[in-house]
Amino acid sequence: MSASLTDMMEAGRIVVRAEGNMVSDMNGEKVMFSTRTGKYYNLGSVGGRIWDLIAAPVVIGQVVDALAAEYEVDREDCEWEVGAFLRQMYRESLIEVRSF
């Protein structure tokens, strides 16, 4: 079951990469090509780290916890930034968001 964009950050949502994307490392940043849309994306270093964390289905809160610890940032700020990034990825059909 897919979640809607508006309730994406609701507790317990699961996120995972969508199929059809080719990713490469370039100078410490991840770049991606969507074979479905023909678009290129620069995920940057933090976006690339998020991409790594969602290789397998994972609860969004676990992604936030991992990043907040790794980058030593406030969890609330991290949650907001991760949410914005994931919403954009969802709009571009690069990820899937699921309920339990």
N, C-alpha and C positions, 0 to 999 in steps of 0.2 A: 504494500500500500504506500503510495507516495504522499508526502506532506505538501501542504501549500507553502508558497513563498512567505506569507505573512506569519505563519507559526513555526518557521524554520528553527528558530533558536529556543523553542519550547523545550523544557527538560525532557531528556530521553530520546530526542531525535537522533537518527543515525545517518551518517553521511558516507558516501563512497564515490570514487571516481566513476564517471560514465565511460563507456567503451568508445573507441574511435578516436583516441588522442595519442599523438606521438610527442614524447617529451625528451629533451636533451639538456645537458648541463653546458652552460657557456659562461666561463669566467665567474663561477660561483653562483650564478643565477640559473633558474630553470626557464626554458622557452618551450612553448608547446604549439603544435599544429593540430587543429581539429580536422580530421578527415571528413567529417560530416558537413561542416560549414565552409571549409577552405580558409579559415581565419587562423592567423598567428597570434600568440599571446606571450608576453613576457611576464612571468609570475614573480620575478624578483627572488631575493633570497628567502624572505619570510613566507611569501606565497609558495615558493618551492618546498619549504619545510612543511607547510600545511599539506601540499600535494603528497609528500612522502607519508605523512601521518594518516592520510585517508586512502592508502593503497588497498586496505581491506576495510569492510564496514566497521565504523567506530562511532561511539556516542560523541556528539559535538562537544559536550562538556569535558570529555577526556582530551580532546584536541586543545581546548582552551587551557585546561590545567597544565598540559605539557608545555605549551608555548609560554604561559605566564611564568613557569618555573625556569625554562631555558633562557628566556630573555629578561628575567627579573623585572617584570612589569606588573602593575596592579591588575588583579583578575578582572575587575569590572571593565577597565579600559580594554583589556585583551579580548574580553567577550564581545564588546562592541565592535572592535576592529575585525575579529574573526567573523562575526556575523555579517558585516558589510562585505567582506571578501567572499564569503560563501554565497551570499545572496546574488552577487554579481556572477559568480561561477554558475549558479543555478539558472539565472536568466539566460546565460549563454549555452545552457544544456551541457555543461562540462562535468557536472556532478549529479548524483541522485540523492535525494533526501527521503528517508523512510521513517515510518513509525515502527515501534516494536512489534 
